[in-house]
Amino acid sequence: MASADFFNVTKFKSNLSKGGARPSLFRVELQYPFAIQSFLSSLFSPNQASFLIKTTTIPASTIGSYDVFYHGKAIKVAGDRTFETWDTTIINDEDFGIRKVLEEWMNAISNHSLNTRDKDKFPPNDKVEGSNASYKSTLKVTQFSKGGEELRTYTFKGAWPSALSTINLDWGTQEIEEFTCTWLYDSWSAEQHS
């Protein structure tokens, strides 16, 4: 490509033919484990998270490497894929709906006082499709076009909440409360819709 073509704004616009993806056009879907679903049915709609999760990310993709030495020269060889944590920022409503469910989910994974798993909710040998433990579930983030069509969906398999952030309280603020949930997961996959 000639350098004159690179600085040509018309060429730039023709390569950005759809106007660019917008970071504000997304939806997050939380699929709670079966044992948690019965707890949340009395609290709020499971779809509430799709409306109250206000920020997240499309996951990073990382393949590690290791060095193989040949006569003192390092040759880079592809290693194992690693998956970073995934964060969601959630608006807290006065019913504390999502927060209560996430706290219950985490407490069933590891009890506050005994540091044990709730065997009634998450039996040790019970597996979930696509996962090695019943306390894990599936999460999705979908990016939309400016016209409202689904563009791409990222599915997190074997996901579970590992950390809930604090909720800041302050007499001098009028903002709505929000908090962050950090998720761990086994893997993710992507599906292109259009």
C-alpha positions in Angstrom: 0.0 0.0 0.0 1.4 3.4 -1.0 1.8 5.8 1.9 -0.5 8.3 0.2 -3.3 5.7 0.3 -2.8 5.3 4.0 -3.4 9.0 4.7 -6.4 9.2 2.4 -9.6 9.7 4.6 -11.8 8.3 1.8 -9.9 5.0 2.0 -10.2 5.0 5.7 -14.0 5.6 5.5 -14.4 2.8 3.0 -12.6 0.4 5.4 -14.9 1.4 8.2 -18.0 0.8 6.1 -20.4 0.0 8.9 -19.5 2.9 11.1 -17.6 1.0 13.9 -18.9 -1.1 16.8 -20.2 0.8 19.8 -19.1 -0.3 23.3 -22.5 0.7 24.8 -24.5 -1.7 22.8 -24.3 -5.0 24.7 -26.2 -7.4 27.0 -25.0 -9.7 29.7 -26.9 -12.9 30.5 -26.3 -14.8 33.7 -27.5 -18.4 33.8 -27.5 -19.3 37.5 -26.8 -22.9 38.6 -29.9 -25.0 39.1 -29.6 -25.0 42.9 -29.5 -21.1 42.9 -32.5 -20.8 40.6 -35.0 -21.8 43.2 -33.5 -19.2 45.6 -33.8 -16.4 43.1 -37.3 -17.1 41.8 -38.8 -15.5 44.9 -36.5 -12.4 44.6 -36.5 -11.1 41.1 -36.5 -12.0 37.4 -33.4 -13.8 36.2 -33.4 -11.3 33.3 -32.8 -8.4 35.7 -29.1 -8.8 35.2 -29.4 -8.0 31.5 -30.7 -4.6 32.4 -28.5 -3.8 35.5 -25.1 -4.9 34.4 -23.7 -1.6 33.1 -20.1 -2.4 32.2 -18.1 -5.5 31.3 -15.5 -6.5 28.7 -15.1 -8.7 25.7 -12.6 -11.3 27.0 -8.9 -11.2 26.3 -7.3 -14.0 24.3 -3.9 -15.2 25.5 -1.7 -18.1 24.5 1.3 -18.5 26.6 4.7 -19.5 25.4 7.8 -21.3 26.5 11.4 -21.3 25.3 13.1 -24.2 23.7 16.9 -23.7 23.6 19.0 -24.8 20.7 22.8 -24.1 21.1 22.0 -21.2 23.4 19.3 -19.6 21.2 15.8 -19.4 22.5 13.0 -20.5 20.2 9.5 -19.4 21.2 6.9 -22.3 21.1 3.2 -21.8 21.6 2.1 -23.0 25.1 -1.2 -23.3 26.8 -4.1 -20.9 26.6 -4.9 -19.0 29.8 -8.1 -17.2 30.7 -8.1 -13.9 32.6 -10.8 -13.0 35.1 -14.0 -11.3 33.8 -15.5 -8.3 35.6 -19.0 -7.0 35.5 -20.2 -3.7 37.1 -23.8 -4.0 38.4 -26.2 -1.3 39.4 -27.7 -2.1 42.8 -31.5 -1.7 43.1 -33.1 -1.3 46.5 -34.1 -5.0 46.6 -30.4 -5.9 46.4 -31.7 -8.7 44.1 -28.6 -9.5 42.1 -26.3 -8.9 45.0 -28.3 -11.3 47.3 -28.2 -14.0 44.7 -24.5 -13.7 44.1 -23.8 -13.7 47.9 -26.0 -16.8 48.2 -24.2 -18.5 45.3 -20.8 -17.7 46.8 -21.9 -18.7 50.3 -23.0 -22.1 48.9 -19.6 -22.5 47.3 -17.7 -21.7 50.5 -19.6 -21.0 53.7 -18.6 -17.9 55.7 -18.1 -19.6 59.0 -17.1 -23.1 58.1 -15.4 -22.7 54.8 -17.3 -25.7 53.4 -19.4 -26.2 50.3 -23.2 -26.7 50.7 -23.5 -30.4 49.7 -27.3 -30.1 49.4 -27.0 -27.3 46.8 -23.8 -28.5 45.1 -23.3 -32.3 45.5 -19.6 -33.2 45.1 -20.2 -35.6 42.2 -22.9 -33.6 40.4 -21.7 -32.3 37.1 -23.2 -29.6 34.8 -23.1 -29.9 31.0 -19.8 -28.3 29.8 -18.4 -28.1 33.4 -16.8 -30.2 36.0 -18.8 -28.9 39.0 -22.5 -28.1 39.7 -21.6 -24.7 41.3 -20.4 -23.5 37.8 -22.6 -22.1 35.2 -22.7 -20.3 31.8 -22.5 -16.5 31.2 -22.9 -14.6 27.9 -22.1 -11.2 26.6 -23.6 -10.2 23.3 -22.6 -7.2 21.2 -25.3 -5.4 19.1 -25.2 -3.4 16.0 -26.6 0.2 15.9 -29.7 -1.3 14.3 -30.2 -3.7 17.2 -29.1 -6.9 15.5 -26.9 -9.4 17.5 -23.4 -9.2 16.1 -21.3 -11.5 18.2 -21.8 -13.5 21.4 -19.1 -14.6 23.8 -20.0 -17.6 26.0 -18.1 -18.2 29.3 -18.3 -21.9 30.3 -17.8 -23.2 33.8 -18.2 -19.7 35.3 -18.6 -18.8 39.0 -18.4 -15.6 41.0 -15.1 -15.3 42.8 -15.2 -11.8 44.3 -17.8 -9.1 45.0 -16.5 -5.6 45.5 -17.5 -3.3 48.3 -20.5 -0.9 47.9 -19.4 2.6 48.8 -21.8 4.5 51.1 -21.5 8.3 51.5 -23.8 10.9 53.0 -22.5 13.4 50.4 -23.5 11.6 47.2 -26.7 11.2 45.3 -25.5 8.4 42.9 -27.1 5.0 42.6 -25.0 2.2 44.2 -23.1 -0.2 42.1 -20.6 -3.0 42.7 -18.3 -5.2 40.7 -18.4 -9.0 40.4 -15.2 -10.8 39.3 -15.8 -14.1 37.6 -13.6 -17.1 37.0 -14.3 -19.5 34.2 -12.9 -22.6 32.4 -13.1 -21.3 28.8 -14.9 -19.0 26.4 -16.1 -19.3 22.9 -17.3 -16.8 20.3 -20.2 -17.0 17.9 -20.6 -14.5 15.0 -24.2 -13.7 14.2 -24.0 -11.5 11.1 
